[in-house]
Amino acid sequence: MQTNEISFEGIPKDACLRLDGSKSISNRALLIQALSGHDFALPGLSTAEDVQSMQLALNTHGNKIDVGPAGTTFRFLCALLSLQEGRETMLTGSARMLERPIGPLVNGLRQLGADIEYIGQSGYPPLRIKGTQVPGGEVTIQADISSQFISALMMIGPVLSKGVEIELTGELVSYSYLQLTKSIMLHFGAEIAEYQNERGHLCFKVNPKSYEAKDLQVEADWSAASYYYALVALSNPGNSITLEGLQEQSFQGDSALVDMGPAFGIESQFTEQGLLISKTAVAKQQLLDWDYSNCPDIAQTTAVICAGLGLPARFTGVQTLKRKETDRTAALATELGKLGVRFYEEGSAWLLDPSKADFSQPVEIDTYHDHRMAMSFAPLAIKLPSILIRDPKVVGKSYPHFWTDLEKIGFTIKTNT
């Protein structure tokens, strides 16, 4: 298996990077473009494999679509293909994709009038989707599995004759992603109301109203920014990096990094050039207790930061991590354990104990086919003699230029086969 051996030379003065576009924004905009039937410009569109998968699938007219490991693509296409009258499609993906539940979205689409069948195990891909005239209406869906299910239902609402009224049941996770979906839909002229019903459940009502063709500048990816927060956090005071393309008023939940930064000794400042992140102080030794319900994609990164800085931490709102590209909490526990750091489940939380951490020896990190495992652990090269990341190409799923960008800001990377 290919590996990247990473060592650290030092962050150069005036380090600056232009981050790739947000994968989340890109795939939502592409789905809306397909639903609108119009072309419009999307400058800054992400180059991530998941976005390329979405573009390829949208331009595929055959009766079988294989999206590989692209979960967002699978969920959004499931909704879109349901509306394509007269077309029957088999929608499938990688082996891991076939293990990821799709039942709540299928049930929701069926409530609206969609014709979808399971080809294998009930509740899981692959699916046989018969496009039909889906009228829309009321739908009830669990809110505690994936916000992408809800987003998919929201985004098809404007093109349904009855619109869609979505009632969410259970514990809501990743609310920030629903706000991201809502803000993008509003940009394209959708009419959306958000309210609590008499049962105390959050509801979204989307009126039937065609999308408008408007250009959209895709904001840079805050998830990608987290790896540079880690680099600065693990470095000495006085180091800084400027990241271009991020917005101060962002609907991306991972922008919570700005508020988290001070706990790691980081100051965030928006300038004309971009976001300047600076190490201004040594992190205070304190227990960090954060809820990741709105920003689960940065939980791995902050776990590694806490380990590197010797900060004990309590993580809540990370239940969805078990159902990602891998079981991310289990993967973190195994890989942090190689450094003497305990990461373990206690009730509804995960606790991080770095009291016996050892960074004196090189370490080899397994990535479990998960792009975020590779990128989250790479910054530890600052603390270690070197770090070996297995299957480094996995970063292509969300950030294809990650290793090249690291080399621009003081890291040496040796690829071994």
Secondary structure as GFF3:
##gff-version 3
##sequence-region A 1 417
A	DSSP	beta_strand	3	8	.	.	.	ID=ss1
A	DSSP	beta_strand	15	18	.	.	.	ID=ss2
A	DSSP	alpha_helix	23	36	.	.	.	ID=ss3
A	DSSP	alpha_helix	49	58	.	.	.	ID=ss4
A	DSSP	beta_strand	64	66	.	.	.	ID=ss5
A	DSSP	alpha_helix	71	82	.	.	.	ID=ss6
A	DSSP	beta_strand	88	92	.	.	.	ID=ss7
A	DSSP	three_ten_helix	97	99	.	.	.	ID=ss8
A	DSSP	alpha_helix	103	112	.	.	.	ID=ss9
A	DSSP	beta_strand	115	118	.	.	.	ID=ss10
A	DSSP	beta_strand	127	130	.	.	.	ID=ss11
A	DSSP	beta_strand	137	142	.	.	.	ID=ss12
A	DSSP	alpha_helix	147	156	.	.	.	ID=ss13
A	DSSP	three_ten_helix	157	159	.	.	.	ID=ss14
A	DSSP	beta_strand	164	169	.	.	.	ID=ss15
A	DSSP	alpha_helix	175	187	.	.	.	ID=ss16
A	DSSP	beta_strand	192	196	.	.	.	ID=ss17
A	DSSP	beta_strand	202	206	.	.	.	ID=ss18
A	DSSP	alpha_helix	222	234	.	.	.	ID=ss19
A	DSSP	beta_strand	240	244	.	.	.	ID=ss20
A	DSSP	three_ten_helix	253	256	.	.	.	ID=ss21
A	DSSP	alpha_helix	257	260	.	.	.	ID=ss22
A	DSSP	three_ten_helix	261	264	.	.	.	ID=ss23
A	DSSP	beta_strand	266	270	.	.	.	ID=ss24
A	DSSP	beta_strand	275	279	.	.	.	ID=ss25
A	DSSP	beta_strand	288	291	.	.	.	ID=ss26
A	DSSP	three_ten_helix	296	298	.	.	.	ID=ss27
A	DSSP	alpha_helix	299	309	.	.	.	ID=ss28
A	DSSP	beta_strand	313	316	.	.	.	ID=ss29
A	DSSP	three_ten_helix	319	323	.	.	.	ID=ss30
A	DSSP	alpha_helix	328	337	.	.	.	ID=ss31
A	DSSP	beta_strand	342	346	.	.	.	ID=ss32
A	DSSP	beta_strand	349	353	.	.	.	ID=ss33
A	DSSP	beta_strand	363	365	.	.	.	ID=ss34
A	DSSP	alpha_helix	371	377	.	.	.	ID=ss35
A	DSSP	three_ten_helix	378	382	.	.	.	ID=ss36
A	DSSP	beta_strand	387	390	.	.	.	ID=ss37
A	DSSP	three_ten_helix	392	397	.	.	.	ID=ss38
A	DSSP	alpha_helix	402	408	.	.	.	ID=ss39
A	DSSP	beta_strand	411	416	.	.	.	ID=ss40
###
